[in-house]
Amino acid sequence: MFDYKLLAALNAIIENQSFELAAQKLFISQSAISQRIKALEEAMGQPILIRSQPIQATKAGEQLLSHFKKVQQLESELLPHLLPDKPASPLKIALAVNADSLATWFIKAITPAVENELIELNLIIEHEQRTLDKLRSGEAIGAVSTEAKPLKGYRSFKLGKMEYYLVSSPGFKEKYFSGGVTAQTLKMAPAISYDHKDDMHTKYIAQHFDLAANEYYCHTVKSSEAFVGLAKAGAAYCLLPSLQIIDELNSGELVNLCPDKILTRRLYWHSWVLVKGVNKALSQQVIRAGQALLS
């Protein structure tokens, strides 16, 4: 049997990244929360926290957190039916999604649930190849991913594909690529990537132009919308999902630099096998809308 007071202490520490703040959240002393973690580690027979900056859960700690989050979800779904006279409170739902999906189709997918259900969303923005880490750690109960294979205890559903074009403003193209997009011209043209973990751009350039990442320069901008703004302003070229720039391509504000070199990413929705109630309805809505918009 799990002692859920101990699991709640672990969850509070990871969420608040502080023993002191976690203790305040649980209305106990800092000494008491340290004792709860010690008791949990003794019960498990192994460490559950890596006391670093940031504070991290060990593999065993991640499994405990995932279990605790799932129990919280089940309780949130069940209590309104058992205690109908209790004041309704929002059901907290955490979903992991990549920035490009959020900027294009995902908001449309979740809007009906947000409008019709009493929920409090936490949208965790992560690279599409790492969103499943948020399921594994228990931070999210659903995720958009490029991985087709689900984690144990989860199911995956094919959504469709996103196509990426290498684009720039007409003026940028004239300045840097008047003679065409080649390995040589790319060395002097500023590009954009999402962050240091984002390898989409570097893989694309390496595949089509045989250039390593250190052979050209690249801005780091953690905003999909800012990619569009910088490209339209003539400050850089970048890979953008076609869904996001339909109007700009039609108006000529942006031009496709390499129409014969389209990058395709297939997306999948992952959700917990035992998902039910509002969570299940939200998951089904994401699947339906995703398949319709990404077909």
C-alpha positions as YAML, in Angstrom:
chain: A
units: angstrom
residues:
- id: 1
  name: MET
  ca: [0.00, 0.00, 0.00]
- id: 2
  name: PHE
  ca: [1.27, 3.45, -0.90]
- id: 3
  name: ASP
  ca: [1.23, 6.25, 1.63]
- id: 4
  name: TYR
  ca: [-0.15, 9.05, -0.52]
- id: 5
  name: LYS
  ca: [1.02, 11.75, 1.90]
- id: 6
  name: LEU
  ca: [4.55, 10.73, 0.98]
- id: 7
  name: LEU
  ca: [3.78, 10.76, -2.74]
- id: 8
  name: ALA
  ca: [2.15, 14.18, -2.39]
- id: 9
  name: ALA
  ca: [5.37, 15.45, -0.80]
- id: 10
  name: LEU
  ca: [7.43, 14.12, -3.71]
- id: 11
  name: ASN
  ca: [5.05, 15.70, -6.23]
- id: 12
  name: ALA
  ca: [5.07, 19.07, -4.45]
- id: 13
  name: ILE
  ca: [8.87, 19.18, -4.37]
- id: 14
  name: ILE
  ca: [9.18, 18.44, -8.09]
- id: 15
  name: GLU
  ca: [6.44, 20.95, -9.01]
- id: 16
  name: ASN
  ca: [7.82, 23.74, -6.82]
- id: 17
  name: GLN
  ca: [11.53, 22.88, -7.21]
- id: 18
  name: SER
  ca: [11.99, 23.62, -3.53]
- id: 19
  name: PHE
  ca: [11.59, 21.74, -0.25]
- id: 20
  name: GLU
  ca: [10.60, 25.00, 1.46]
- id: 21
  name: LEU
  ca: [7.91, 25.95, -1.08]
- id: 22
  name: ALA
  ca: [6.60, 22.38, -1.17]
- id: 23
  name: ALA
  ca: [6.27, 22.41, 2.62]
- id: 24
  name: GLN
  ca: [4.35, 25.69, 2.46]
- id: 25
  name: LYS
  ca: [2.00, 24.26, -0.17]
- id: 26
  name: LEU
  ca: [1.26, 21.23, 2.01]
- id: 27
  name: PHE
  ca: [1.04, 23.33, 5.20]
- id: 28
  name: ILE
  ca: [3.77, 21.38, 6.96]
- id: 29
  name: SER
  ca: [7.28, 22.24, 8.12]
- id: 30
  name: GLN
  ca: [10.35, 21.87, 5.94]
- id: 31
  name: SER
  ca: [11.64, 19.28, 8.39]
- id: 32
  name: ALA
  ca: [8.42, 17.30, 8.02]
- id: 33
  name: ILE
  ca: [8.59, 17.22, 4.23]
- id: 34
  name: SER
  ca: [12.22, 16.08, 4.39]
- id: 35
  name: GLN
  ca: [11.14, 13.29, 6.73]
- id: 36
  name: ARG
  ca: [8.41, 12.24, 4.30]
- id: 37
  name: ILE
  ca: [10.91, 11.96, 1.46]
- id: 38
  name: LYS
  ca: [13.27, 10.01, 3.70]
- id: 39
  name: ALA
  ca: [10.43, 7.66, 4.68]
- id: 40
  name: LEU
  ca: [9.46, 7.15, 1.04]
- id: 41
  name: GLU
  ca: [13.05, 6.38, 0.05]
- id: 42
  name: GLU
  ca: [13.35, 3.91, 2.93]
- id: 43
  name: ALA
  ca: [10.09, 2.24, 1.91]
- id: 44
  name: MET
  ca: [11.25, 1.97, -1.73]
- id: 45
  name: GLY
  ca: [14.76, 0.93, -0.76]
- id: 46
  name: GLN
  ca: [16.32, 3.42, -3.18]
- id: 47
  name: PRO
  ca: [16.68, 7.17, -3.84]
- id: 48
  name: ILE
  ca: [13.69, 8.89, -5.41]
- id: 49
  name: LEU
  ca: [15.14, 12.41, -5.73]
- id: 50
  name: ILE
  ca: [18.30, 13.84, -7.22]
- id: 51
  name: ARG
  ca: [19.02, 16.85, -5.02]
- id: 52
  name: SER
  ca: [20.43, 19.08, -7.74]
- id: 53
  name: GLN
  ca: [19.43, 22.26, -9.56]
- id: 54
  name: PRO
  ca: [16.89, 21.67, -10.91]
- id: 55
  name: ILE
  ca: [15.64, 19.00, -8.49]
- id: 56
  name: GLN
  ca: [14.97, 15.83, -10.47]
- id: 57
  name: ALA
  ca: [13.23, 12.55, -9.79]
- id: 58
  name: THR
  ca: [15.15, 9.31, -10.21]
- id: 59
  name: LYS
  ca: [13.66, 6.63, -12.47]
- id: 60
  name: ALA
  ca: [11.87, 5.16, -9.44]
- id: 61
  name: GLY
  ca: [10.71, 8.65, -8.47]
- id: 62
  name: GLU
  ca: [9.31, 9.25, -11.96]
- id: 63
  name: GLN
  ca: [7.33, 6.00, -11.74]
- id: 64
  name: LEU
  ca: [5.90, 7.04, -8.39]
- id: 65
  name: LEU
  ca: [5.02, 10.50, -9.73]
- id: 66
  name: SER
  ca: [3.31, 8.99, -12.77]
- id: 67
  name: HIS
  ca: [1.23, 6.74, -10.52]
- id: 68
  name: PHE
  ca: [0.33, 9.63, -8.20]
- id: 69
  name: LYS
  ca: [-0.77, 11.83, -11.13]
- id: 70
  name: LYS
  ca: [-2.96, 9.06, -12.51]
- id: 71
  name: VAL
  ca: [-4.63, 8.54, -9.14]
- id: 72
  name: GLN
  ca: [-5.28, 12.29, -8.94]
- id: 73
  name: GLN
  ca: [-6.94, 12.19, -12.36]
- id: 74
  name: LEU
  ca: [-9.14, 9.25, -11.41]
- id: 75
  name: GLU
  ca: [-10.19, 10.98, -8.18]
- id: 76
  name: SER
  ca: [-10.98, 14.20, -10.02]
- id: 77
  name: GLU
  ca: [-13.24, 12.32, -12.41]
- id: 78
  name: LEU
  ca: [-14.94, 10.24, -9.72]
- id: 79
  name: LEU
  ca: [-15.65, 12.73, -6.93]
- id: 80
  name: PRO
  ca: [-18.22, 14.89, -8.74]
- id: 81
  name: HIS
  ca: [-20.35, 11.77, -9.30]
- id: 82
  name: LEU
  ca: [-20.04, 10.57, -5.71]
- id: 83
  name: LEU
  ca: [-20.46, 14.01, -4.13]
- id: 84
  name: PRO
  ca: [-22.88, 15.87, -6.40]
- id: 85
  name: ASP
  ca: [-23.65, 18.49, -3.75]
- id: 86
  name: LYS
  ca: [-20.02, 19.54, -3.42]
- id: 87
  name: PRO
  ca: [-19.02, 22.80, -5.19]
- id: 88
  name: ALA
  ca: [-17.65, 22.04, -8.62]
- id: 89
  name: SER
  ca: [-13.97, 22.85, -9.15]
- id: 90
  name: PRO
  ca: [-11.99, 22.77, -12.39]
- id: 91
  name: LEU
  ca: [-10.45, 19.45, -13.38]
- id: 92
  name: LYS
  ca: [-6.72, 20.02, -13.89]
- id: 93
  name: ILE
  ca: [-5.44, 18.49, -17.13]
- id: 94
  name: ALA
  ca: [-1.83, 18.67, -18.32]
- id: 95
  name: LEU
  ca: [-1.03, 18.00, -21.98]
- id: 96
  name: ALA
  ca: [2.35, 18.00, -23.72]
- id: 97
  name: VAL
  ca: [2.42, 19.52, -27.20]
- id: 98
  name: ASN
  ca: [5.04, 20.84, -29.61]
- id: 99
  name: ALA
  ca: [5.13, 24.55, -30.43]
- id: 100
  name: ASP
  ca: [4.25, 24.11, -34.13]
- id: 101
  name: SER
  ca: [1.10, 22.13, -33.35]
- id: 102
  name: LEU
  ca: [0.08, 24.72, -30.78]
- id: 103
  name: ALA
  ca: [0.57, 27.49, -33.34]
- id: 104
  name: THR
  ca: [-1.48, 25.74, -36.03]
- id: 105
  name: TRP
  ca: [-4.12, 23.09, -35.26]
- id: 106
  name: PHE
  ca: [-4.06, 22.19, -31.55]
- id: 107
  name: ILE
  ca: [-5.98, 25.21, -30.22]
- id: 108
  name: LYS
  ca: [-8.86, 24.41, -32.60]
- id: 109
  name: ALA
  ca: [-8.80, 20.83, -31.36]
- id: 110
  name: ILE
  ca: [-9.13, 21.61, -27.66]
- id: 111
  name: THR
  ca: [-11.42, 24.67, -27.85]
- id: 112
  name: PRO
  ca: [-14.74, 22.71, -27.66]
- id: 113
  name: ALA
  ca: [-13.65, 20.99, -24.45]
- id: 114
  name: VAL
  ca: [-12.40, 24.24, -22.92]
- id: 115
  name: GLU
  ca: [-15.69, 25.95, -23.75]
- id: 116
  name: ASN
  ca: [-17.99, 23.17, -22.57]
- id: 117
  name: GLU
  ca: [-16.18, 21.58, -19.62]
- id: 118
  name: LEU
  ca: [-14.95, 22.92, -16.30]
- id: 119
  name: ILE
  ca: [-11.25, 22.28, -16.79]
- id: 120
  name: GLU
  ca: [-7.98, 24.01, -16.03]
- id: 121
  name: LEU
  ca: [-5.43, 23.28, -18.74]
- id: 122
  name: ASN
  ca: [-1.68, 23.17, -18.37]
- id: 123
  name: LEU
  ca: [-0.14, 23.04, -21.85]
- id: 124
  name: ILE
  ca: [3.47, 21.91, -21.59]
- id: 125
  name: ILE
  ca: [5.44, 23.04, -24.65]
- id: 126
  name: GLU
  ca: [8.13, 20.54, -25.61]
- id: 127
  name: HIS
  ca: [9.87, 19.26, -28.74]
- id: 128
  name: GLU
  ca: [7.69, 16.67, -30.50]
- id: 129
  name: GLN
  ca: [10.35, 14.00, -30.02]
- id: 130
  name: ARG
  ca: [10.44, 14.59, -26.25]
- id: 131
  name: THR
  ca: [6.78, 15.10, -25.31]
- id: 132
  name: LEU
  ca: [6.52, 11.44, -24.25]
- id: 133
  name: ASP
  ca: [9.01, 12.20, -21.49]
- id: 134
  name: LYS
  ca: [6.22, 14.26, -19.90]
- id: 135
  name: LEU
  ca: [3.96, 11.19, -19.93]
- id: 136
  name: ARG
  ca: [6.72, 9.02, -18.55]
- id: 137
  name: SER
  ca: [7.32, 11.40, -15.65]
- id: 138
  name: GLY
  ca: [3.61, 11.82, -14.95]
- id: 139
  name: GLU
  ca: [3.64, 15.54, -15.73]
- id: 140
  name: ALA
  ca: [1.06, 15.10, -18.53]
- id: 141
  name: ILE
  ca: [-1.71, 12.64, -19.34]
- id: 142
  name: GLY
  ca: [-1.75, 13.24, -23.10]
- id: 143
  name: ALA
  ca: [0.86, 14.21, -25.67]
- id: 144
  name: VAL
  ca: [1.41, 15.02, -29.34]
- id: 145
  name: SER
  ca: [4.48, 13.14, -30.57]
- id: 146
  name: THR
  ca: [6.30, 11.97, -33.67]
- id: 147
  name: GLU
  ca: [6.73, 8.58, -31.96]
- id: 148
  name: ALA
  ca: [4.21, 5.97, -33.08]
- id: 149
  name: LYS
  ca: [4.89, 3.38, -30.36]
- id: 150
  name: PRO
  ca: [3.06, 4.11, -27.10]
- id: 151
  name: LEU
  ca: [4.52, 3.82, -23.63]
- id: 152
  name: LYS
  ca: [3.34, 1.00, -21.38]
- id: 153
  name: GLY
  ca: [-0.12, 1.88, -20.12]
- id: 154
  name: TYR
  ca: [-0.80, 4.31, -22.98]
- id: 155
  name: ARG
  ca: [-2.32, 4.16, -26.47]
- id: 156
  name: SER
  ca: [-1.32, 6.04, -29.58]
- id: 157
  name: PHE
  ca: [-3.49, 7.29, -32.45]
- id: 158
  name: LYS
  ca: [-2.26, 8.49, -35.84]
- id: 159
  name: LEU
  ca: [-3.23, 12.10, -36.42]
- id: 160
  name: GLY
  ca: [-1.70, 12.93, -39.79]
- id: 161
  name: LYS
  ca: [1.28, 14.82, -41.08]
- id: 162
  name: MET
  ca: [2.73, 18.30, -41.01]
- id: 163
  name: GLU
  ca: [4.73, 19.53, -43.99]
- id: 164
  name: TYR
  ca: [7.54, 22.04, -43.50]
- id: 165
  name: TYR
  ca: [8.80, 24.48, -46.13]
- id: 166
  name: LEU
  ca: [12.10, 26.34, -46.09]
- id: 167
  name: VAL
  ca: [10.94, 29.95, -46.47]
- id: 168
  name: SER
  ca: [12.04, 33.57, -46.39]
- id: 169
  name: SER
  ca: [10.80, 36.98, -47.48]
- id: 170
  name: PRO
  ca: [11.29, 37.88, -51.17]
- id: 171
  name: GLY
  ca: [13.84, 40.54, -50.16]
- id: 172
  name: PHE
  ca: [15.83, 38.04, -48.10]
- id: 173
  name: LYS
  ca: [15.84, 35.61, -51.00]
- id: 174
  name: GLU
  ca: [17.14, 38.31, -53.33]
- id: 175
  name: LYS
  ca: [19.85, 39.32, -50.85]
- id: 176
  name: TYR
  ca: [21.20, 35.90, -49.96]
- id: 177
  name: PHE
  ca: [19.90, 33.42, -52.53]
- id: 178
  name: SER
  ca: [19.70, 35.34, -55.81]
- id: 179
  name: GLY
  ca: [21.88, 32.66, -57.36]
- id: 180
  name: GLY
  ca: [19.95, 29.82, -55.72]
- id: 181
  name: VAL
  ca: [20.05, 27.99, -52.38]
- id: 182
  name: THR
  ca: [23.38, 26.17, -52.19]
- id: 183
  name: ALA
  ca: [25.79, 25.05, -49.51]
- id: 184
  name: GLN
  ca: [27.88, 28.13, -50.21]
- id: 185
  name: THR
  ca: [25.04, 30.68, -49.99]
- id: 186
  name: LEU
  ca: [23.63, 29.03, -46.85]
- id: 187
  name: LYS
  ca: [26.90, 29.65, -45.01]
- id: 188
  name: MET
  ca: [26.26, 33.40, -45.02]
- id: 189
  name: ALA
  ca: [22.49, 33.46, -44.49]
- id: 190
  name: PRO
  ca: [21.04, 33.67, -40.93]
- id: 191
  name: ALA
  ca: [18.67, 30.84, -40.02]
- id: 192
  name: ILE
  ca: [16.40, 30.18, -37.01]
- id: 193
  name: SER
  ca: [16.00, 27.15, -34.73]
- id: 194
  name: TYR
  ca: [13.73, 26.71, -31.72]
- id: 195
  name: ASP
  ca: [16.39, 25.85, -29.13]
- id: 196
  name: HIS
  ca: [19.64, 23.92, -28.76]
- id: 197
  name: LYS
  ca: [17.71, 20.64, -28.63]
- id: 198
  name: ASP
  ca: [15.88, 21.30, -31.89]
- id: 199
  name: ASP
  ca: [17.63, 19.34, -34.62]
- id: 200
  name: MET
  ca: [14.98, 19.69, -37.34]
- id: 201
  name: HIS
  ca: [16.78, 22.50, -39.15]
- id: 202
  name: THR
  ca: [20.27, 21.02, -38.82]
- id: 203
  name: LYS
  ca: [19.13, 17.61, -40.09]
- id: 204
  name: TYR
  ca: [17.34, 19.21, -43.04]
- id: 205
  name: ILE
  ca: [20.39, 21.25, -44.06]
- id: 206
  name: ALA
  ca: [22.72, 18.30, -43.53]
- id: 207
  name: GLN
  ca: [20.53, 15.99, -45.61]
- id: 208
  name: HIS
  ca: [20.01, 18.31, -48.57]
- id: 209
  name: PHE
  ca: [23.15, 20.46, -48.56]
- id: 210
  name: ASP
  ca: [25.74, 18.41, -46.67]
- id: 211
  name: LEU
  ca: [26.48, 21.19, -44.20]
- id: 212
  name: ALA
  ca: [27.24, 20.66, -40.52]
- id: 213
  name: ALA
  ca: [25.64, 22.92, -37.90]
- id: 214
  name: ASN
  ca: [28.93, 24.74, -37.24]
- id: 215
  name: GLU
  ca: [29.28, 25.75, -40.90]
- id: 216
  name: TYR
  ca: [26.49, 28.36, -40.83]
- id: 217
  name: TYR
  ca: [24.89, 30.54, -38.20]
- id: 218
  name: CYS
  ca: [21.48, 30.18, -36.65]
- id: 219
  name: HIS
  ca: [19.40, 32.33, -34.30]
- id: 220
  name: THR
  ca: [17.67, 30.62, -31.35]
- id: 221
  name: VAL
  ca: [14.07, 31.74, -30.84]
- id: 222
  name: LYS
  ca: [11.68, 29.78, -28.61]
- id: 223
  name: SER
  ca: [8.49, 30.86, -30.34]
- id: 224
  name: SER
  ca: [6.90, 29.41, -33.43]
- id: 225
  name: GLU
  ca: [5.04, 32.66, -34.06]
- id: 226
  name: ALA
  ca: [8.32, 34.62, -33.83]
- id: 227
  name: PHE
  ca: [9.73, 32.41, -36.61]
- id: 228
  name: VAL
  ca: [7.03, 33.76, -38.91]
- id: 229
  name: GLY
  ca: [7.58, 37.34, -37.77]
- id: 230
  name: LEU
  ca: [11.35, 37.21, -38.32]
- id: 231
  name: ALA
  ca: [10.98, 35.55, -41.71]
- id: 232
  name: LYS
  ca: [8.40, 38.13, -42.87]
- id: 233
  name: ALA
  ca: [10.65, 40.96, -41.63]
- id: 234
  name: GLY
  ca: [13.49, 39.66, -43.79]
- id: 235
  name: ALA
  ca: [15.71, 38.90, -40.78]
- id: 236
  name: ALA
  ca: [16.20, 35.17, -41.41]
- id: 237
  name: TYR
  ca: [15.06, 32.09, -43.27]
- id: 238
  name: CYS
  ca: [13.60, 29.04, -41.53]
- id: 239
  name: LEU
  ca: [11.54, 25.87, -41.72]
- id: 240
  name: LEU
  ca: [7.85, 26.53, -41.08]
- id: 241
  name: PRO
  ca: [4.77, 24.29, -41.21]
- id: 242
  name: SER
  ca: [2.72, 24.97, -44.33]
- id: 243
  name: LEU
  ca: [-0.45, 25.18, -42.20]
- id: 244
  name: GLN
  ca: [0.97, 28.20, -40.41]
- id: 245
  name: ILE
  ca: [1.89, 30.26, -43.46]
- id: 246
  name: ILE
  ca: [-0.84, 29.60, -46.04]
- id: 247
  name: ASP
  ca: [-1.84, 33.27, -46.18]
- id: 248
  name: GLU
  ca: [1.77, 34.51, -46.33]
- id: 249
  name: LEU
  ca: [2.61, 32.16, -49.19]
- id: 250
  name: ASN
  ca: [-0.54, 33.12, -51.10]
- id: 251
  name: SER
  ca: [0.11, 36.84, -50.64]
- id: 252
  name: GLY
  ca: [3.80, 36.56, -51.52]
- id: 253
  name: GLU
  ca: [5.03, 37.82, -48.13]
- id: 254
  name: LEU
  ca: [6.96, 34.55, -47.87]
- id: 255
  name: VAL
  ca: [8.38, 32.37, -50.62]
- id: 256
  name: ASN
  ca: [9.22, 28.68, -50.61]
- id: 257
  name: LEU
  ca: [12.98, 28.55, -51.18]
- id: 258
  name: CYS
  ca: [13.13, 24.82, -51.96]
- id: 259
  name: PRO
  ca: [9.76, 23.57, -53.26]
- id: 260
  name: ASP
  ca: [11.34, 20.24, -54.19]
- id: 261
  name: LYS
  ca: [12.62, 19.67, -50.64]
- id: 262
  name: ILE
  ca: [9.60, 19.37, -48.34]
- id: 263
  name: LEU
  ca: [10.10, 18.02, -44.82]
- id: 264
  name: THR
  ca: [7.26, 15.79, -43.54]
- id: 265
  name: ARG
  ca: [6.63, 14.96, -39.88]
- id: 266
  name: ARG
  ca: [3.94, 12.42, -38.92]
- id: 267
  name: LEU
  ca: [2.19, 13.13, -35.64]
- id: 268
  name: TYR
  ca: [0.50, 10.82, -33.12]
- id: 269
  name: TRP
  ca: [-1.67, 11.42, -30.09]
- id: 270
  name: HIS
  ca: [-0.78, 9.45, -26.96]
- id: 271
  name: SER
  ca: [-3.19, 9.06, -24.05]
- id: 272
  name: TRP
  ca: [-3.52, 6.93, -20.95]
- id: 273
  name: VAL
  ca: [-5.30, 3.59, -21.44]
- id: 274
  name: LEU
  ca: [-7.59, 4.23, -18.45]
- id: 275
  name: VAL
  ca: [-8.54, 7.77, -19.46]
- id: 276
  name: LYS
  ca: [-12.25, 8.43, -18.91]
- id: 277
  name: GLY
  ca: [-14.83, 11.16, -18.45]
- id: 278
  name: VAL
  ca: [-13.73, 14.66, -19.41]
- id: 279
  name: ASN
  ca: [-10.21, 13.46, -20.13]
- id: 280
  name: LYS
  ca: [-11.52, 10.88, -22.56]
- id: 281
  name: ALA
  ca: [-13.78, 13.41, -24.28]
- id: 282
  name: LEU
  ca: [-10.87, 15.82, -24.65]
- id: 283
  name: SER
  ca: [-8.63, 13.08, -26.02]
- id: 284
  name: GLN
  ca: [-11.27, 12.03, -28.56]
- id: 285
  name: GLN
  ca: [-11.71, 15.65, -29.64]
- id: 286
  name: VAL
  ca: [-7.96, 16.04, -30.20]
- id: 287
  name: ILE
  ca: [-7.92, 12.87, -32.31]
- id: 288
  name: ARG
  ca: [-10.92, 13.90, -34.42]
- id: 289
  name: ALA
  ca: [-9.74, 17.43, -35.01]
- id: 290
  name: GLY
  ca: [-6.13, 16.41, -35.58]
- id: 291
  name: GLN
  ca: [-7.08, 13.81, -38.16]
- id: 292
  name: ALA
  ca: [-9.37, 16.29, -39.93]
- id: 293
  name: LEU
  ca: [-6.83, 19.12, -40.00]
- id: 294
  name: LEU
  ca: [-3.73, 17.04, -40.71]
- id: 295
  name: SER
  ca: [-5.16, 14.59, -43.24]
...
